[in-house]
Amino acid sequence: MDAGPVGLIAIGASIVCTFGVAVAGPSVMEPVLPGQPGQPPWSLGLHPSAYLVVPLTAAGLAAGTLGLVLVLRASRDGWSVPARAVLIAGLLAAAALTLVPPFGSSDHLSYAAYGRMLVTGHNPYTTTPAQLAALGDPVARAVQDWSGSPSVYGPLATAVQALASLAGGTSVRLTVFVLGLANLIAFGVTALLLHRMTRDSPARQLRAALLWAANPLLLQVLVAGAHVDSQAVVFGVAGFACVVPGGRPPGPPGPPLAPPGGNGGATRPPVPPRGALWAPWAGWVAAWRWGAAGVLVGLGFAVKVTVALVGVGLAVGLVVVVGRQWRGVAGPLAALGAGFAVAAGAAVAIGGSAMLKQSSRASDMVSIGSPWRVIRSLVHLVVGGTAATDIVRFGAIALGVVLAVLIIRGLPGILPGRGLEAGDPGGSGYAVAGVAFALVLAWLFAWPYVLPWYDALGWALLPLIPMVSAPVVDGIGWLLLARTAALGFGYLPARATDVTMPPGLTWVQPVIRHGVTPVVLAAATVWLVVLMVRSGHRRRDDPRAPGNSADPRTAATKAG
């Protein structure tokens, strides 16, 4: 049997394992959901042993990782199935996982409490679930790991949580189900946007469906975990879609191009692709689209502040692509900034300084599974107090900047002369996509606080980056896959309260989360640096290297 069908079978097995853990009912992987009998989400209430659910969850991760590797490699070699069928199958799997209780963490219990706070007249940015529970609130009493933490999410996320609370009342179970429906809608809209934005190539559409809708790792850590990140990602992708019609981001026309074979020194102006937003007659359309993109990214910021990276990526992408042609970029930049300022400003005005304070506190956290945890422990041996945390934070920022520069220089199809023909508006669009992805990827690999579902934003943008040089793009994809899988295995489960692992599984956290996961993440970061440095040098030194002379759109179509 070919690798493609085997990969699909492995993905299906992964989804079955994930569904099995959820539908079995409360366990070390799945917290209890108080509520009336018969209310959704539904489970069998078997209270399975940790010896069953932990290995079953791990088996789902392993099968999903293997399946994704097989189908992506097979599709690169020419194997194909209808992208729409994969898209529908992935969305049906996501819908099925929404009907059963979330597992993997207890974050959804905190979401329910934050919504309950707003409904009962409390400020979720200054009130903790424990304080609300002390007043006798049944929803807040169900919160486990984050009972002492106010909300770190934006006002839009809190508004959705409040609507779920209104629907669920005092039932945690029903409130969580409504939140799951909101996440499902966001996940589905993201999948449909990616399908539309890659419609110029059936191979790219298939790749987008595999990387998002039918991605078994995301179906487990994001959808089955009922995390709010789905709502944040959809706004980032929607903002991107405003300025990337049909998967081809707009780019201002550059210097005239000499016709093939020359023409006595004559030149011809570049022909903007359909939907290009820089044409003089379409200036108002450009402003509207970029303004809408800014508003949507701002709404994503109102869910989770990290979505602002997409807006920064779009802005930096314009500057990188256009260079010194400031008249061509000033309008779109102003519209993007104004749109973002309106939405994000409204979010800050509603959330107030308390929201910003909680976001700032969250930025000081360092995950157990992060390599930075080891570094902070070593720094603590030399300096005391909060100095070690400050050093780690500034180190992460520096690493993020370095990674972003290396990725922008190393990804083909971004810098002029490195897979981007001067004056080619279609190629310019691919460059904007690459820059936005570069910033998100740099943040994911550099930031000290890591959890598997945080990678969702990277997975959402991965199908949109330039496909000029398949080996480089594939290498990035494998690194992201290794990272998400390592985090998934490291956080089995990502909850601590009311969790007692049996003697035969007590090794999981100290060995995998404290040991294996940080090593894999560090190795992936080092290899990302090596991959980007090699790619940048190869394109700089060899004009015949993939991506240095090919039309990005043609190469993208060939590469799939």
For each residue, the residues with C-beta under 8 A, 3 or more apart:
1: 5 6
2: 5 6 74 79
3: 6 7 70 71 73 74 77 79
4: 7 8 70 71 74 75 79 80 81
5: 1 2 8 9
6: 1 2 3 9 10 67 70
7: 3 4 10 11 66 67 68 69 70 71 72 74
8: 4 5 11 12 67 71 81
9: 5 6 12 13 67
10: 6 7 13 14 63 64 66 67 70
11: 7 8 14 15 63 64 67 68 71 214 216
12: 8 9 15 16 67
13: 9 10 16 17 59 60 63 67
14: 10 11 17 18 59 60 61 62 63 64 67 216 219 220
15: 11 12 18 19 60 64 93 97 216 219
16: 12 13 19 20 60
17: 13 14 20 21 56 57 59 60 63
18: 14 15 21 22 57 60 97 216 219 220 224
19: 15 16 22 23 93 96 97 100 224
20: 16 17 23 24 56
21: 17 18 24 27 29 30 48 53 56 57 60 103 224
22: 18 19 30 43 97 100 101 102 103 224
23: 19 20 42 43 44 100
24: 20 21 27 30 43 44 46 48 52 53
25: 30 43 44 45 46 47 48 101
26: 30 31 32 33 43 45 47 101
27: 21 24 30 47 48 49 50 52 53 103
28: 50 53 54 493 499 500 501
29: 21 50 53 54 57 103 104 492 493
30: 21 22 24 25 26 27 43 53 101 102 103 104
31: 26 103 106 109 142 144 495 498
32: 26 142
33: 26 41 101 142 172 173 176
34: 138 142 171 172 173
35: 39 168 171 172 173 174
36: 39 171 173 174
37:
38:
39: 35 36 171 173 174 177
40: 99 173 174 177
41: 33 98 99 100 101 102 173 176 177 180
42: 23 99 100 101
43: 22 23 24 25 26 30 46 100 101
44: 23 24 25
45: 25 26
46: 24 25 43
47: 25 26 27
48: 21 24 25 27 52 53
49: 27 52 53 502
50: 27 28 29 53 54 501 502 505
51: 54 55 502 504 505
52: 24 27 48 49 55 56
53: 21 24 27 28 29 30 48 49 50 56 57 103
54: 28 29 50 51 57 58 492 493 501 505 508
55: 51 52 58 59
56: 17 20 21 52 53 59 60
57: 17 18 21 29 53 54 60 61 103 104 220 492 493
58: 54 55 61 62 489 492
59: 13 14 17 55 56 62 63
60: 13 14 15 16 17 18 21 56 57 63 64 216 220
61: 14 57 58 64 65 217 220 485 488 489
62: 14 58 59 65 66
63: 10 11 13 14 17 59 60 66 67 216
64: 10 11 14 15 60 61 67 68 215 216 217 219 220
65: 61 62 68 69 216 217 481 485
66: 7 10 62 63 69 70
67: 6 7 8 9 10 11 12 13 14 63 64 70 71 216
68: 7 11 64 65 71 72 210 215 216 217 481
69: 7 65 66 72 73 478 481
70: 3 4 6 7 10 66 67 73 74
71: 3 4 7 8 11 67 68 74 75 210
72: 7 68 69 75 76 207 210 474 477
73: 3 69 70 76 77
74: 2 3 4 7 70 71 77 79
75: 4 71 72 78 79 80 203 206 207 210 560
76: 72 73 470 474 559 560
77: 3 73 74
78: 75
79: 2 3 4 74 75
80: 4 75 202 203 206
81: 4 8 85 86 206
82: 85 86 206
83: 86 87 195 202 205 206 208 209
84: 87 88 195 205 209
85: 81 82 88 89
86: 81 82 83 89 90 206 209 210 213 214
87: 83 84 90 91 191 192 195 205 209 213 214
88: 84 85 91 92
89: 85 86 92 93 213 214
90: 86 87 93 94 191 209 212 213 214 215 219
91: 87 88 94 95 187 188 191 213
92: 88 89 95 96
93: 15 19 89 90 96 97 214 219
94: 90 91 97 98 184 187 188 213 219 223
95: 91 92 98 99 184
96: 19 92 93 99 100
97: 15 18 19 22 93 94 100 219 223 224
98: 41 94 95 177 180 181 183 184 223 226
99: 40 41 42 95 96
100: 19 22 23 41 42 43 96 97 224
101: 22 25 26 30 33 41 42 43 173 176
102: 22 30 41 105 108 176 180 224 225 226
103: 21 22 27 29 30 31 53 57 224 225 493
104: 29 30 57 220 221 224 225 491 493 494 495
105: 102 108 145 225 227 491 493 494 495
106: 31 109 110 143 144 145 146 495 497
107: 110 111 145 146 225 226 227 228
108: 102 105 111 112 176 179 180 225 226 227
109: 31 106 112 113 142 143 144 172 176
110: 106 107 113 114 129 143 145 146 147 149 151
111: 107 108 114 115 157 161 164 176 179 226 228
112: 108 109 115 116 139 142 143 161 164 165 168 172 175 176 179
113: 109 110 116 117 129 132 137 139 140 142 143
114: 110 111 117 118 124 129 151 153 158 161
115: 111 112 118 119 158 160 161 162 163 164 165 175 179
116: 112 113 119 120 132 137 139 140 165 175
117: 113 114 120 122 123 124 127 132 140 151
118: 114 115 121 122 124 158 159 161 162 165
119: 115 116 162 165 166
120: 116 117 132 137
121: 118
122: 117 118 127 132
123: 117 126 127 354
124: 114 117 118 127 150 151 158
125: 150 151 351 352 354 355 357 358
126: 123 150 354
127: 117 122 123 124 131 132 150
128: 131 132 147 148 149 150
129: 110 113 114 132 133 140 143 146 147 148 149
130: 133 134 140 143 147 148
131: 127 128 134 135
132: 113 116 117 120 122 127 128 129 135 137 139 140
133: 129 130 136 137 140 141 143 147
134: 130 131
135: 131 132 140
136: 133
137: 113 116 120 132 133 140 141
138: 34 141 142 170 172
139: 112 113 116 132 142 165 168 170 172 175
140: 113 116 117 129 130 132 133 135 137 143 147
141: 133 137 138
142: 31 32 33 34 109 112 113 138 139 172
143: 106 109 110 112 113 129 130 133 140 146 147
144: 31 106 109 147 495 496 497 498
145: 105 106 107 110 495 496 497
146: 106 107 110 129 143 149
147: 110 128 129 130 133 140 143 144 497
148: 128 129 130
149: 110 128 129 146 152 358
150: 124 125 126 127 128 354 358
151: 110 114 117 124 125 157 158 355 358
152: 149 358 359 361 362
153: 114 157 158 161 228 303 304
154: 157 158 301 302 303 304 305 347 351 355
155: 158 159 302 347 350 351 355
156: 159 160 231 299 302 303 347
157: 111 151 153 154 160 161 228 231 232 302 303 304
158: 114 115 118 124 151 153 154 155 161 162 351
159: 118 155 156 162 163
160: 115 156 157 163 164 179 182 231
161: 111 112 114 115 118 153 157 158 164 165 179
162: 115 118 119 158 159 165 166
163: 115 159 160 166 167 178
164: 111 112 115 160 161 167 168 175 176 178 179 182
165: 112 115 116 118 119 139 161 162 168 169 175
166: 119 162 163 169
167: 163 164 174 175 178
168: 35 112 139 164 165 171 172 173 174 175 176 177 178
169: 165 166 174 175
170: 138 139
171: 34 35 36 39 168 174 175
172: 33 34 35 109 112 138 139 142 168 175 176
173: 33 34 35 36 39 40 41 101 168 176 177
174: 35 36 39 40 167 168 169 171 177 178
175: 112 115 116 139 164 165 167 168 169 171 172 178 179
176: 33 41 101 102 108 109 111 112 164 168 172 173 179 180 226
177: 39 40 41 98 168 173 174 180 181
178: 163 164 167 168 174 175 181 182
179: 108 111 112 115 160 161 164 175 176 182 183 226 228
180: 41 98 102 108 176 177 183 184 226
181: 98 177 178 184 185
182: 160 164 178 179 185 186 231
183: 98 179 180 186 187 223 226 227 228 230 231
184: 94 95 98 180 181 187 188 223 230
185: 181 182 188 189
186: 182 183 189 190 230 231 233 234
187: 91 94 183 184 190 191 213 222 223 230 234
188: 91 94 184 185 191 192 213
189: 185 186 192 193 234 238
190: 186 187 193 194 212 230 233 234 237 460
191: 87 90 91 187 188 194 195 209 212 213
192: 87 188 189 195 196
193: 189 190 196 197 234 237 238 241
194: 190 191 197 198 208 209 212 213 237 460 463 464
195: 83 84 87 191 192 198 199 205 208 209 213
196: 192 193 199 241 246
197: 193 194 208 240 241 244 246 247 463 464
198: 194 195 201 204 205 207 208 247 463 464
199: 195 196 205 246 247
200: 204 246 247 248 553 557
201: 198 204 205 247 556 557 560
202: 80 83 205 206
203: 75 80 206 207 557 559 560
204: 198 200 201 207 208 247 463 467 556 560
205: 83 84 87 195 198 199 201 202 208 209
206: 75 80 81 82 83 86 202 203 209 210 560
207: 72 75 198 203 204 210 211 463 560
208: 83 194 195 197 198 204 205 211 212 213 463
209: 83 84 86 87 90 191 194 195 205 206 212 213 214
210: 68 71 72 75 86 206 207 213 214 215
211: 207 208 215 459 462 463 477
212: 90 190 191 194 208 209 215 218 459 460 463
213: 86 87 89 90 91 94 187 188 191 194 195 208 209 210
214: 11 86 87 89 90 93 209 210 219
215: 64 68 90 210 211 212 218 219 459
216: 11 14 15 18 60 63 64 65 67 68 219 220
217: 61 64 65 68 220 221 452 481 484 485 488
218: 212 215 221 222 223 456 459
219: 14 15 18 64 90 93 94 97 214 215 216 222 223 224
220: 14 18 57 60 61 64 104 216 217 223 224 225 488
221: 104 217 218 224 225 227 452 453 484 487 488
222: 187 218 219 225 227 229 230 453 456
223: 94 97 98 183 184 187 218 219 220 226 230
224: 18 19 21 22 97 100 102 103 104 219 220 221
225: 102 103 104 105 107 108 220 221 222 453 494
226: 98 102 107 108 111 176 179 180 183 223
227: 105 107 108 183 221 222 230 453 456
228: 107 111 153 157 179 183 231 232 303 304
229: 222 232 233 304 453 454 456 457
230: 183 184 186 187 190 222 223 227 233 234 456
231: 156 157 160 182 183 186 228 234 235 303
232: 157 228 229 235 236 300 303 304 306 307 457
233: 186 190 229 230 236 237 300 307 456 457 460
234: 186 187 189 190 193 230 231 237 238 300
235: 231 232 238 239 296 297 299 300 303 307
236: 232 233 239 240 296 297 300 307 310 457 460 461
237: 190 193 194 233 234 240 241 460 461
238: 189 193 234 235 241 242 296
239: 235 236 242 243 292 293 294 295 296 297 300 310 311 314
240: 197 236 237 243 244 249 293 310 314 433 436 461 464
241: 193 196 197 237 238 244 245
242: 238 239 289 290 292 293 296
243: 239 240 249 250 277 289 290 293 314 332 432
244: 197 240 241 247 248 249 250 429 432 433 464
245: 241 248 250 274 275
246: 196 197 199 200 274 275
247: 197 198 199 200 201 204 244 464
248: 200 244 245 273 275 426 429 430 553
249: 240 243 244 317 428 429 430 431 432 433
250: 243 244 245 275 276 277 278 286 289 332 425 428 429 432
251: 276 278 321 322 424 425 426 427 428 429 431 432
252: 278 321 322 325 328 329 425 428
253: 269 270 272 278 328 423 425
254: 270 322 325 416 422 423 424 428
255: 422 423
256: 267 268 269 270 423
257: 267 268 269 270 421 422 423 424
258: 262 263 265 266 267 268
259: 262 263 266 267 268
260:
261:
262: 258 259 265
263: 258 259 266
264:
265: 258 262
266: 258 259 263
267: 256 257 258 259
268: 256 257 258 259
269: 253 256 257
270: 253 254 256 257 423 424 425
271:
272: 253 276 278 279 425
273: 248 276 425 426 429
274: 245 246
275: 245 246 248 250
276: 250 251 272 273 279 282 425
277: 243 250 282 285 286 289 290 332
278: 250 251 252 253 272 282 286 328 425
279: 272 276 282 283
280: 283
281:
282: 276 277 278 279 285 286
283: 279 280 286 287 331
284: 287 288
285: 277 282 288 289
286: 250 277 278 282 283 289 290 331 332 335
287: 283 284 290 291 331 332 334 335
288: 284 285 291 292 335
289: 242 243 250 277 285 286 292 293 335
290: 242 243 277 286 287 293 294 331 332 333 335 336 339
291: 287 288 294 295 335 336 338 339
292: 239 242 288 289 295 296 339
293: 239 240 242 243 289 290 296 297 311 314 336 339
294: 239 290 291 297 298 311 335 336 337 338 339 340 341 342 343
295: 239 291 292 298 299 339 340 342 343
296: 235 236 238 239 242 292 293 299 300 339 343
297: 235 236 239 293 294 300 301 307 308 310 311 314 339 340 343
298: 294 295 301 302 311 339 340 341 342 343 344 345 346 347
299: 156 235 295 296 302 303 343
300: 232 233 234 235 236 239 296 297 303 304 307 308 310
301: 154 297 298 304 305 307 308 311 340 343 344 347
302: 154 155 156 157 298 299 343 344 346 347
303: 153 154 156 157 228 231 232 235 299 300 307
304: 153 154 157 228 229 232 300 301 307
305: 154 301 308 359
306: 232 309 443 454 457
307: 232 233 235 236 297 300 301 303 304 310 311 457
308: 297 300 301 305 311 312 340 344
309: 306 312 313 436 439 440 443 457
310: 236 239 240 297 300 307 313 314 436 440 457 461
311: 239 293 294 297 298 301 307 308 314 315 336 340
312: 308 309 315 316 439
313: 309 310 316 317 432 435 436 437 438 439 440
314: 239 240 243 293 297 310 311 317 318 336 432 435 436
315: 311 312 318 319 333 336 337
316: 312 313 319 320 435 439
317: 249 313 314 320 321 431 432 433 434 435 436
318: 314 315 321 322 329 332 333 336 432
319: 315 316 322 323 329 333
320: 316 317 323 408 414 415 431 435
321: 251 252 317 318 414 416 420 428 431 432 435
322: 251 252 254 318 319 325 326 328 329 428
323: 319 320 416
324:
325: 252 254 322 328 329
326: 322 329 330
327: 330
328: 252 253 278 322 325 331
329: 252 318 319 322 325 326 332 333
330: 326 327 333 334
331: 283 286 287 290 328 334 335
332: 243 250 277 286 287 290 318 329 335 336
333: 290 315 318 319 329 330 336 337
334: 287 330 331 337 338
335: 286 287 288 289 290 291 294 331 332 338 339
336: 290 291 293 294 311 314 315 318 332 333 339 340
337: 294 315 333 334 340 341
338: 291 294 334 335 341 342
339: 290 291 292 293 294 295 296 297 298 335 336 342 343
340: 294 295 297 298 301 308 311 336 337 343 344
341: 294 298 337 338 344 345
342: 294 295 298 338 339 345 346
343: 294 295 296 297 298 299 301 302 339 340 346 347
344: 298 301 302 308 340 341 347 348
345: 298 341 342 348 349
346: 298 302 342 343 349 350
347: 154 155 156 298 301 302 343 344 350 351 355
348: 344 345 351 352 355 356
349: 345 346 352
350: 155 346 347
351: 125 154 155 158 347 348 354 355 356
352: 125 348 349 355 356
353: 356 357
354: 123 125 126 150 351 357 358
355: 125 151 154 155 347 348 351 352 358 359
356: 348 351 352 353 359 360
357: 125 353 354 360 361
358: 125 149 150 151 152 354 355 361 362
359: 152 305 355 356 362 363
360: 356 357 363 364
361: 152 357 358 364 365
362: 152 358 359 365 449
363: 359 360 393 449
364: 360 361 389 393
365: 361 362 448 449
366: 370 372 373 376 389 392 448 449
367: 370 372 373 448 449 450 451
368: 373 513 514
369: 373 450 486 487 490 491 513 514 517 518 521
370: 366 367 373 448 449 450 518 521
371: 374 375 518 519 521 522 525
372: 366 367 375 376 392 395 396 448
373: 366 367 368 369 370 376 377 448 518
374: 371 377 378 518
375: 371 372 378 379 392 395
376: 366 372 373 379 380 388 389 391 392 448
377: 373 374 380 381
378: 374 375 381 382
379: 375 376 382 383 387 388 391 392
380: 376 377 383 384 388
381: 377 378
382: 378 379
383: 379 380 387 388 391
384: 380 387 388
385: 388
386: 389 390
387: 379 383 384 390 391
388: 376 379 380 383 384 385 391 392
389: 364 366 376 386 392 393
390: 386 387 393 394
391: 376 379 383 387 388 394 395
392: 366 372 375 376 379 388 389 395 396 448
393: 363 364 389 390 396 397 448
394: 390 391 397 398
395: 372 375 391 392 398 399
396: 372 392 393 399 400 446 447 448
397: 393 394 400 401 446
398: 394 395 401 402
399: 395 396 402 403 445 446 525
400: 396 397 403 404 442 443 445 446 447
401: 397 398 404 405 442
402: 398 399 405 406 529
403: 399 400 406 407 441 442 445 446 525 528 529 532
404: 400 401 407 408 438 439 442
405: 401 402 408 409
406: 402 403 409 410 528 529 532 533 536
407: 403 404 410 411 437 438 441 442 528 532
408: 320 404 405 411 414 415 434 435 438
409: 405 406 414 415 418 532 536
410: 406 407 472 531 532 533 534 535 536
411: 407 408 414 434 437 438 465 466 472 473 476 532 535
412: 418 419 466 468 469 472 535 539 546 547 548
413: 418 419 420 427 430 431 434 465 466 467 468 469 547 552
414: 320 321 408 409 411 418 419 420 430 431 434 435 438 466
415: 320 408 409 418 420 431
416: 254 321 323 420 422
417: 420 422 548
418: 409 412 413 414 415 536 539 540 547 548
419: 412 413 414 427 430 466 468 469 539 546 547 548 550 552 555
420: 321 413 414 415 416 417 424 427 428 430 431 552
421: 257 424 427 551 552
422: 254 255 257 416 417
423: 253 254 255 256 257 270
424: 251 254 257 270 420 421 427 428 551 552
425: 250 251 252 253 270 272 273 276 278 428 429
426: 248 251 273 429 430 551 552 553
427: 251 413 419 420 421 424 430 431 551 552 553
428: 249 250 251 252 254 321 322 420 424 425 431 432
429: 244 248 249 250 251 273 425 426 432 433
430: 248 249 413 414 419 420 426 427 433 434 465 466 468 552 553 556
431: 249 251 317 320 321 413 414 415 420 427 428 434 435 466
432: 243 244 249 250 251 313 314 317 318 321 428 429 435 436
433: 240 244 249 317 429 430 436 437 461 464 465 466
434: 317 408 411 413 414 430 431 437 438 465 466
435: 313 314 316 317 320 321 408 414 431 432 438 439
436: 240 309 310 313 314 317 432 433 439 440 461
437: 313 407 411 433 434 440 441 458 461 462 464 465
438: 313 404 407 408 411 414 434 435 441 442
439: 309 312 313 316 404 435 436 442 443
440: 309 310 313 436 437 443 444 457 458 461
441: 403 407 437 438 444 445 458 476 480 528
442: 400 401 403 404 407 438 439 445 446
443: 306 309 400 439 440 446 447
444: 440 441 447 450 454 455 457 458 480 483
445: 399 400 403 441 442 483 521 524 525 528
446: 396 397 399 400 403 442 443 525
447: 396 400 443 444 450
448: 365 366 367 370 372 373 376 392 393 396
449: 362 363 365 366 367 370
450: 367 369 370 444 447 454 487 521
451: 367 454 487 491 494
452: 217 221 455 484 487 488 490 491 494
453: 221 222 225 227 229 456
454: 229 306 444 450 451 457
455: 444 452 458 459 480 483 484 487
456: 218 222 227 229 230 233 453 459 460
457: 229 232 233 236 306 307 309 310 440 444 454 460 461
458: 437 440 441 444 455 461 462 480
459: 211 212 215 218 455 456 462 480 484
460: 190 194 212 233 236 237 456 457 463
461: 236 237 240 310 433 436 437 440 457 458 464 465
462: 211 437 458 459 465 476 477 480
463: 194 197 198 204 207 208 211 212 460
464: 194 197 198 240 244 247 433 437 461
465: 411 413 430 433 434 437 461 462 473 476
466: 411 412 413 414 419 430 431 433 434 473 547 552 556
467: 204 413 470 473 555 556 559 560
468: 412 413 419 430 546 547 550 552 555 556 559
469: 412 413 419 472 473 535 545 546 547 555 559
470: 76 467 473 474 546 559
471: 474 475 546
472: 410 411 412 469 475 476 531 535 547
473: 411 465 466 467 469 470 476 477 559
474: 72 76 470 471 477 478
475: 471 472 478 479 531
476: 411 441 462 465 472 473 479 480 528 531
477: 72 211 462 473 474 480 481
478: 69 474 475 481 482
479: 475 476 482 483 524 527 528 531
480: 441 444 455 458 459 462 476 477 483 484
481: 65 68 69 217 477 478 484 485
482: 478 479 485 486 520 524
483: 444 445 455 479 480 486 487 520 521 524
484: 217 221 452 455 459 480 481 487 488
485: 61 65 217 481 482 488 489
486: 369 482 483 489 490 516 517 520 521 524
487: 221 369 450 451 452 455 483 484 490 491 517 521
488: 61 217 220 221 452 484 485 491 492
489: 58 61 485 486 492 512 516 517
490: 369 452 486 487 512 513 516 517
491: 104 105 369 451 452 487 488 494 513
492: 29 54 57 58 488 489 508 512
493: 28 29 54 57 103 104 105 499
494: 104 105 225 451 452 491
495: 31 104 105 106 144 145 498 499
496: 144 145 499
497: 106 144 145 147
498: 31 144 495
499: 28 493 495 496
500: 28
501: 28 50 54 505 506 508 509
502: 49 50 51 505 506
503: 506
504: 51
505: 50 51 54 501 502 508
506: 501 502 503 509 510
507: 510 511
508: 54 492 501 505 511 512 513
509: 501 506 512 513 514
510: 506 507 513 514 515
511: 507 508 514 515 516
512: 489 490 492 508 509 515 516 517
513: 368 369 490 491 508 509 510 516 517
514: 368 369 509 510 511 517 518
515: 510 511 512 518 519
516: 486 489 490 511 512 513 519 520
517: 369 486 487 489 490 512 513 514 520 521
518: 369 370 371 373 374 514 515 521 522
519: 371 515 516 522 523
520: 482 483 486 516 517 523 524
521: 369 370 371 445 450 483 486 487 517 518 524 525
522: 371 518 519 525 526
523: 519 520 526 527
524: 445 479 482 483 486 520 521 527 528
525: 371 399 403 445 446 521 522 528 529
526: 522 523 529 530
527: 479 523 524 530 531
528: 403 406 407 441 445 476 479 524 525 531 532
529: 402 403 406 525 526 532 533
530: 526 527 533 534
531: 410 472 475 476 479 527 528 534 535
532: 403 406 407 409 410 411 528 529 535 536
533: 406 410 529 530 536 537
534: 410 530 531 537 538
535: 410 411 412 469 472 531 532 538 539
536: 406 409 410 418 532 533 539 540
537: 533 534 540 541
538: 534 535 541 542 545
539: 412 418 419 535 536 542 545 547 548
540: 418 536 537
541: 537 538 545
542: 538 539 545 548
543: 548 549
544: 548 549
545: 469 538 539 541 542 548
546: 412 419 468 469 470 471 550 555
547: 412 413 418 419 466 468 469 472 539 550 552 555
548: 412 417 418 419 539 542 543 544 545
549: 543 544
550: 419 468 546 547 554 555
551: 421 424 426 427 554 555
552: 413 419 420 421 424 426 427 430 466 468 547 555 556
553: 200 248 426 427 430 556 557
554: 550 551 557 558
555: 419 467 468 469 546 547 550 551 552 558 559
556: 201 204 430 466 467 468 552 553 559
557: 200 201 203 553 554 560
558: 554 555
559: 76 203 467 468 469 470 473 555 556
560: 75 76 201 203 204 206 207 467 557
